[in-house]
């Protein structure tokens, strides 16, 4: 049986739960409107169980720009989970 993670998203008036599987394949955009790429993975701290980072697979246009985000060894953007501001049609992260 696969494990389902629930991402708790702060929202006015309470918390909203989002199944991590619903995030798969979502496009990621910076709060400034810059399209960053597609969600690749969400990492977590195995000891605490807390979500750690969102890994973003940059699209071809973004790779040519200086987006000033940390990257992993494969060139994917590493964004702390706390920077996720909204999850709708896009995942919006603060920049």
C-alpha positions in Angstrom: 0.0 0.0 0.0 1.5 3.4 -1.0 2.1 6.0 1.7 0.0 9.2 1.3 1.5 12.4 2.6 -0.7 15.3 3.5 0.6 18.8 3.0 -0.9 21.3 5.4 -1.3 24.7 3.8 -1.8 27.7 6.0 -5.0 29.5 5.0 -7.0 32.4 6.3 -9.3 31.0 9.0 -7.6 27.6 9.4 -5.6 24.9 7.8 -6.3 23.1 4.5 -5.1 19.6 3.9 -3.8 18.7 0.4 -2.8 15.1 -0.5 0.7 15.2 -1.8 -0.4 13.0 -4.8 -2.5 15.9 -5.9 0.6 18.0 -6.3 2.3 15.7 -8.7 2.9 17.3 -12.1 1.9 20.8 -11.0 3.6 23.8 -12.4 5.5 26.0 -9.9 5.5 29.8 -10.1 7.3 32.4 -8.1 5.3 35.0 -6.2 6.6 37.5 -8.7 4.9 35.6 -11.6 8.0 33.9 -12.9 7.3 30.3 -14.0 9.9 28.1 -12.4 9.1 24.7 -13.7 7.3 21.5 -12.6 7.2 20.0 -9.1 9.7 17.1 -9.1 9.6 15.9 -5.5 8.9 16.9 -1.9 11.6 15.9 0.6 11.1 15.3 4.3 13.1 15.0 7.5 12.8 11.2 8.3 13.4 11.8 12.0 10.8 14.4 12.6 8.5 13.6 9.8 8.3 17.2 8.8 8.3 18.2 5.1 11.6 19.9 4.2 11.9 21.1 0.6 10.1 21.3 -2.7 12.3 20.2 -5.6 11.4 21.9 -8.9 12.5 20.6 -12.3 13.2 23.8 -14.2 11.8 24.3 -17.6 14.0 25.3 -20.6 13.2 29.0 -20.4 13.9 29.2 -16.6 17.3 27.4 -17.0 18.6 30.2 -19.0 17.7 32.9 -16.4 19.2 33.7 -13.1 16.4 32.9 -10.7 18.6 33.0 -7.5 17.4 29.7 -6.0 19.5 27.0 -4.5 19.9 23.9 -6.7 20.7 20.2 -6.0 23.4 18.2 -7.9 20.9 17.6 -10.8 20.2 21.3 -11.2 16.7 21.2 -9.7 15.6 24.2 -7.6 15.5 23.6 -3.8 12.8 25.6 -2.1 11.9 25.3 1.6 8.4 24.1 2.2 7.7 27.2 4.3 8.1 29.3 1.1 5.0 27.6 -0.4 2.3 30.3 -0.4 -0.6 28.8 -2.4 -1.6 25.6 -4.2 -4.2 26.0 -6.9 -3.6 25.7 -10.6 0.0 26.5 -9.8 2.1 25.9 -6.7 3.2 29.5 -5.7 6.4 30.0 -3.8 7.8 33.2 -2.3 10.9 34.6 -3.9 
